[in-house]
Amino acid sequence: MKIENPACAKIVEAIAQFDLEGKLVDQQPYGNGHINDTFLLTYETSNGDRKYILQRMNHAIFKKPQQLMENVVNVTEYLRRVIKEQGGDPDRETLNVIKTRNGENYYEDSGHNYWRVFLYIERTICLEQVESAKDFYDSAVAFGNFQRMLADYPAEELHETIPNFHNTPSRFRDFQKAVQEDKLGRAALAKEEIAFALEREKDTPVLLDLLAEGKLPLRVTHNDTKLNNILFDADTKKALCIIDLDTVMPGLSHYDFGDSIRFGASTGAEDEKDLSKIELDLSLFETFTKGFLEGCGGSLTEKEIEMLPMGAKLMTYECGIRFLADFLEGDVYFKIHRKEHNLDRARTQFKLIADMEEKWDRMIAIVEKYKNKY
């Protein structure tokens, strides 16, 4: 196996530290994730092949891998208990962490790289993009079900793996700083976008203010609710397991709902240059709202449900100002593939927000329609 990343040269050392059943017969790079280095390990046992997922965690992004793994283990062990109580299969319906030979949740190698192993979930597929309304609906039910199963988990006990990840006022202050410093003189190219963002400052604290006032509950949130973070059963095509739990943190249900709408209910790509192609697809908004509330199964409060449209707007806004700030600072965080790529991304987010504002009453009516059905 060719090792592209020098840090992955420690893979043999890492594998030897985990309590894996059988004889290793194959190891291959796996998936197309951009954060961690992932490998599929195949072991030969007396009962047939057994597979595992080995990952080198990116500790440049996740600076406290110990806390990250504590979150992952605590949440997945809790989910196992809930799934068992519901008569499900905890080996397939949640991730399962394999301990090291010393009983640890991860291994730090001699080069200070951090490794972990999950049981591979057989007979599953992953979808990279929404191909039908059913895909979007199924993803909504899955993420809603994730909320429901963790509704009684003490979210305040989780670590923040990325501090202030969805703290919109904090993101706004970062954006303001980027505008004020204008290190590369790019602000002149984004006058309209900067003005658009500044005009909506008053929205930034709305959800966190409600949390502080006790009107919204703190929840366990996934914070990266893309379709490809769900495993679907290869035979039934039913959503089976939520994966990529690195950003599981204390938060608000609106983060998971809102980011799904931002990404999945837009009629155009995140970096579409032709803004006439960007709007909120209300039918997809309704599809996701219905599925999410069905999955949540009555676990959300009335106020949480009422504020779901604001979650969609704020998550879109937050992403937009992050793209715009990165453009002003020289494209240091988000990878770009063309000049002004991050500015294009910011423009699509702001166009989507403008369309949400036009359709605000209809968004509220859709949420109201499903509020008491589940």
N, C-alpha and C positions, 0 to 999 in steps of 0.2 A: 504493500500500500504506500503510495506516495504521500509524504507529509508536507503540505504547503506551509503550514504555520510552525515556526521553530519551537514554539511553546508546546506543540503537540508531539514533539520528539519524546516527551516523557510518558507517552501513552502506555508503553509496556510496563513501566514502573507503576503507573496508576492502576492498570488492569489487575496486576498481581495483588493489590491491596483489598480488593472486593471479594466478598464471599459468593462466588458465582458457581452454579452447579454444572458439572461436566467438563469436557475438554474443548478448549477454544479451537474452532476450525475455520472461522472467517471473521474479518473485521473490515468494515468499509465506511467511508464518509457517508453521512445520511442527511437527507433533507436539504432545504435551501435557506435556513435561518441566517440572519446577518449578525447576530449578537454572540452566541455561543458556538463552539466547535463541537459538532455532534457526530457520533459514530454508532453503527449498528454492529453488535457483537453476536456471533452465532456459536453456540456451544452444543456439542454432541453429548447426549445423555442416553441412558438405557431406555428411556421412554420417548426417544425422538429428540429433534433439535429444540433448543430453548434459546430465545433471543433476549438481548438486553440493549438498552440505549445508554451509551456512555457520553457524557458531556464535560467539556472543559468550560467552566463558567467564566464569563468575561468580567474580571474584577476591576477593569478600568471603568466600566459603567456601573457595575454593582460592587461598590467599594467595601461592603461588609458581607462577604459570602456566608459567613457563619450565621448572621441574622437572617439572611435570605433563606438558607436551608432550614433554619428553625421554623420560619413561617411555613415553608412548603411541607415539612414533615408534620407539623401540628395540624395544618388544614387538611391534608390528605388522610391522616389518621382519623380525624373527626368525620370526614366524608365517608370513610370506610364503615364506620359505625352506623351512620345514618342510612347508607345504602343497604347494609345488612338488615337493618330494622325494616326497611321497605321491601325486603325480599329480592333485592337486586344482586348483581355480581360485582363485588368490590375489586376484583382483579381486572375487570374490564371497564368499569364505570368511573374510575378515578386513577390518577397516577399512583404508583407504588414505588417508594424509595427503597433501594437495596443498600443495606448497611455495609460498612467496611468490615474486615476481619476483626477489627478492634471494637466494633459496635458503634462507629461514628457515622454521621449522616453524609459525610464527604471526606475527601482525602486531599491534603496539601502536599504536593510533591516537592522534590529537592530543589526545584526551580521556582518555588512559591506560586505554582499554578494550582487551581482548585478544581477538583473532579467530583462528579457524582454519577450514580447509576440508577436508572429506572427499569422496571420490568417492561419489556416490549409488549404492546397490546396487539395480538394477532388479529387478522381478518378485519382490518380497518382501513379507511381511506381518508384523505384530507383534501378539501376543496380550496383552491387558491382564490376563486372569485365566485360571486353570486351568479349562477347560471339561470335561475328561475326564482319566481316569488316563493316557491316552496322551500328552496334553499335558505332564503332569508327568514322565512317563518320558522323553520326548524332551528336555525341558529338562535332566534329570539327565544324560543321555548327552552333551548339548552342553557342560555345565559340566565334566563329567568329562574330556571330550576336550580342553577348554581346559587343564586341569591336565596331561594327558598330553603335549600338544604343547610345553608350557613346562617340562616336568619337568627338563630339563637347562639351563634358562636360569639364569644367576647372579643369583638373587633379591636377594642382598645389594647388588647394584649399583643397584637401583631406589631412587628417592626415596620417602619417606613423604609423600604428598600431603596427608594429614590425620594429623598425629602422634597416636599412641596410639589410633587409630581402633578397633581391636579389642583393646586392652590392658585386659582385664577388671579386674585389680587397680586400674589407674588410674581406670577408670570407677567402681569401687566407692568409691574415695577421694573422687571428685567427689560421689557420692551421699551419703556420710557427711557431707561438708561441708554439703550442702544441708539435711540433717536437723538438724545441729547449729545452723546459722544460723536456719533456719525463718523466713525473712524476712517472710513474709506470715501466719504463724500457722496454716498449713495442716496441719502435722504431726498435729494432733489428729484430722483427717478421714481420716488414712491410717495409723492405728496398726497395724492388722493387716498391711497391706502392708509397712510399714517393718520390722516384726518378722520377717515372712517373708523379706525380703531379707537382713536382718542374720544370721539363722540359717544362711544358706548362704554366708557369707563364706569358709569353708574351701575351697569349690570354686573360687573365683576365680582362683587361681594355677596350677591343675593343669596346663593345657596349656603355659603359658609356662615352668613349672618343667621340664617334659619337654623343651622346646626348649633351655633353658639346659643341661640335662644331656646334650644330644646324642642324646636318644632319639626326638626328632621332627625332621624336616628343615625348613629354611626353604624356603618355596615362593613362586612368583608367584601371588598371589590376586586375584580380581576384586573381592570385598568388597561386591557389590551384586547378588546372584544372583536377581533377580526375573525372572519369565517374560518381562516386556516388555523385557528387555535381551538378547533373542535375536531375530534375524531368521529367519523361516521362509520357505522357498521357496514362492512363491505357487502353483506348479503341483503339486509333489510333497508339500507340507506338511512337508517334512523340515527339521529345525533346520539352519541354514546358517552363521550368523555371530554371534558374541558382540559386542555393542556396549556403549557407555557405559563406556569404559575409564578414566575420570577417577580412580577409586579403586583402580586396579591398583597394588599395592604388595607389599613383602615381607610374608609372613604364613604362616598355617598352612592346610592343605587343609580343616581342620575349620571355618574361617570360612565358606567357600563352601558346604560341605555343610550346616552348621548353620543358616545363615540361610535356606536354601531350605526346610528342614524346618519351621523356625519359622513361616514365612509360608505355605507350601503344603500342609503336612500337618495344619494345624489345621482343626477342623470349623466354626469360626466366624470372623467378621471380626475384624480386629485391634482394633477399638474396640467390639465387641459388649458391650452392657450386661447381657444375660442370660447369666451365667456357666455356666448349665446347658447351654448350647450349645457350650461350649468343651471340646474334648478332643483328644488326639493320635489321628489316624486311622492305625492300625497298617498298614492295607493300603496307604495312600499312603506311609507311611514305608518299607515294603518296596519299593514301586514305585520310589521315588527312590533308595534304597540300591542296588538292582539296576542301575538305569540309570547311576548315578554311577560305580559300580565297573566297569561295562562300559566306559564312556567313558574312565575312567582307564587301562584296558588293562594292569593290572599295574604301573603306575608308582608306586603308593603302597606304603609299607613295611607290614609286619605290624602294627607298633605304631600307625601312623596309622589303619589300618582298625579296629583294636581300640578306638580312642578316638573313633570317629565319633559314638556316642551322646552322649558328653560334649560334643562340638562342638555338637550340637543343643541340649543343655541350657544350655550356657554362652552361646550366641548369643541364646537366648530370655531368659535371665536378664539378660544385658547390656542388651538392648533394654528389658526391664522396668524396670530401675533407672534407665535414661536417661529413660524416660517419667515415672517417679515423681519423680526429681530435678527435671525440668522443671516438673512440677506444683508442687512445693514452692517453686521459684524464680519462679513467676509466668508459666509458659508462654511462655518467651522464645525457645525454639528450635523446637519442633514446632508447626506451625499447629494451632489448635483451632477447632472449629465449634460447641461448646457448653460450658457450665460443667462443670468436672471431666472434660473430654475426655481429658486426659493421664492422669488417675487411672484412668479406665475402661480405657485402653490398658494401663496397668501391671497392672491386675487380670487382663486376659485373658492376659497373658504369664505371670503367676504361676500362674494356673489351669492353663495348659498345662504348666508345669514340674511342678506337683503331679501331673498326670496322667501325665507322663513317668516320674516317680518310682514311680508305681503299676505302670507297664508296663515298668520298667527291664529286668527279666530277659528279657522278650519282645523288646525292642529289641536287646539283646545277641545273642539267638539269631538274629534276622534278619540282623544283620551277619555273624555267624559262618557262616550258611548260604551267603552269597555271597562270603565272603572269598577262597576259592581257585578261584573259577569263572572269573576273568578274568585 
